[in-house]
Amino acid sequence: MILAPLRGVTIRCFRLTFAREIASAGFTEAVTPFITATPGFDPLRDRELRGGERIMTTPQFISKDPSALRECLERIKGAGYQTADLNAGCPFPMVRNKGRGSGLLKTPETLRRLLSVGCETMGPGRFSLKTRLGVDTPGELLALMPLINEFPLRFLAVHARTARQMYEGDCDLAAFRNVAAASKVPVVYNGDAPLSGAAFEPPVADVMVGRPFVRSLGLRDDSTALLGRYIAATSEELSGDRPVLGRIKELVSYWKDLPPWRRRWSLVKLARSIEELQLAIRD
Ligand SMILES: Cc1cc2nc3c(=O)[nH]c(=O)nc-3n(C[C@H](O)[C@H](O)[C@H](O)COP(=O)(O)O)c2cc1C
């Protein structure tokens, strides 16, 4: 399984702190939350790419600018990263209306140039695409498969929803199967997949899982201790209570409907200092 990128959640600090839990759940790779590829930006300045991780880490970029993407990929390649991923799935209107993320599904020529730069710079079988079934309708990705099949991609990861659906509503397995059947590159399923690794027909190369794994941490008997570790690691990395509280609340919000955390969440969300936070999570 591949750990899905969840901006603000499956970040490097999370991956380092929970490295053991991630490995024992069966993950062998993590895609980083997106890093914006802009002209002149050195992606190695991004906190995500400081190395030191046991799990294979694939940096993900969001961009509509092929030369900025090339510059970023050359830099990470020089630093030893062997794989990279392009975000063509981010559904937020601010991003998509500017032609980035899922907006790339509406601008096939830009997508083609980005895929071409990605495969050329990283090499065949080293660049992947993470996307959705479409922006407005679930047939849009299928219509783009001839274009996508032109490239020697490492994999095509498909979150089986449209951008309009955001993160809600049912995944469309029938539309996903049509894409998988049309794909010449390995297909990775994503979207509400169980941690056990779902069985799909046609078979998929891999499954990518995000929120179900994050939620599963809150159901463990040692979830309070895990959170304690994350608070400690976050406090070491960030200065001041506010950013630490922001990051921890983001994680605990995934647990708010779980019986062991329902009551504690109402206290956690009100906490205004790390001390109040520590009190809120006490058993
Ligand atoms: C808070 C949040 C942040 C996300 N950030 C990213 C991101 O940076 N890059 C990306 O490709 N997908 C991102 N996603 C989408 C997830 O990677 C994944 O496609 C989606 O959550 C469905 O998979 P899941 O049901 O296993 O979580 C994000 C999703 C959420 C909820």
The ligand as a Gaussian input file, in Angstrom:
#p B3LYP/6-31G(d) Opt

LIG

0 1
 C       -6.933000      17.191000       4.289000
 C       -6.593000      16.548000       2.972000
 C       -5.428000      16.924000       2.316000
 C       -5.089000      16.344000       1.080000
 N       -3.911000      16.710000       0.460000
 C       -3.577000      16.135000      -0.732000
 C       -2.351000      16.478000      -1.399000
 O       -1.539000      17.286000      -0.923000
 N       -2.105000      15.872000      -2.589000
 C       -2.972000      14.957000      -3.150000
 O       -2.690000      14.436000      -4.228000
 N       -4.107000      14.606000      -2.520000
 C       -4.421000      15.160000      -1.343000
 N       -5.562000      14.761000      -0.697000
 C       -6.375000      13.645000      -1.256000
 C       -5.924000      12.297000      -0.670000
 O       -4.610000      11.993000      -1.050000
 C       -6.828000      11.146000      -1.154000
 O       -6.873000      11.172000      -2.552000
 C       -8.260000      11.243000      -0.602000
 O       -8.266000      11.594000       0.754000
 C       -9.026000       9.913000      -0.795000
 O       -8.319000       8.835000      -0.215000
 P       -8.667000       8.249000       1.273000
 O      -10.140000       7.976000       1.303000
 O       -7.812000       7.038000       1.395000
 O       -8.293000       9.336000       2.239000
 C       -5.934000      15.359000       0.507000
 C       -7.103000      14.980000       1.186000
 C       -7.443000      15.550000       2.390000
 C       -8.707000      15.108000       3.092000

